[in-house]
Amino acid sequence: MSEVAWYDLKGKGWLRDLLIILHPPYTLWHLGYVSIGAALAPGLNWATLGWTLLAFFLGMAIGGHSLDEINGRPLRTNVTVALLWTLAVVSIAGAIAIGVFVGVRETIWVIPCIIFGGSIVFAYNLEWARGFFHHDFWFGVAWGAFPVMTAYIAQTHTVSWGIVGVAVACLLYSMAQRVLSHQARFWRRKVLLFEGHYFTDAATEPNMPKVLTKQEIIGPAEVGLKFMTWTVVAAAVGLLLGKI
């Protein structure tokens, strides 16, 4: 079985299936947005941040990715549909419960975030409304703007123009992620055979045909995704360290 992503594990087995469903680098990226949103609050409540991180890990990392695997088996796992649905429903229900707990304890303005999050995780991953929500913009909203805004609201109980600007930046950054990821996924998962040659215009070497491989096409997109992942993680860690 060929690798379905740059972070895939070679071989088969339940450990590989469970890890690939979590999309570890992208889960870290997503939780980085949560940390950034919380760290931008004037005062950081670490307990609230912990609950917020857990809610997003359950709802998006486990729930959302399980739903995505149900919808077409893009990761080619052997996890049963029944188990995937169980993981999705239980984890999303847990995320909603945490959201209600935080909302009651901190601010009622978390409740609209819960309603949106509980809806978009199904709408995006199951491609509701004929795939209307399964596009770059809604990915940017759900995976970029939404976590940073929710984490900030949970901390401050309000919204500021500053956090709106950061949310827009996270939205655009996540849209760029999806564009690069779509390119890499297409060549990894859809293209079974590719043969190509190209010529360079370099004066210092013979103008002989060079072989063009799938990996050369995929490589730049995946290297960019790796850099982008660790950029968000580094920014999140830096901002949190500044709160200690």
Secondary structure, 3 states (H helix, E strand, C coil): CCCCCCCCCCCCCHHHHHHHHHCHHHHHHHHHHHHHHHHCCCCCCHHHHHHHHHHHHHHHHHHHHHHHHHCCCCCCCCCCHHHHHHHHHHHHHHHHHHHHHHHHHCCCCHHHHHHHHHHHHHHHHCCHHHHCCCCHHHHHHHHHHHHHHHHHHHHHCCCCHHHHHHHHHHHHHHHHHHHHHHHHHHHHHHCCCCCEEECCCCCCCCCCCEEECHHHHHHHHHHHHHHHHHHHHHHHHHHHHCCC
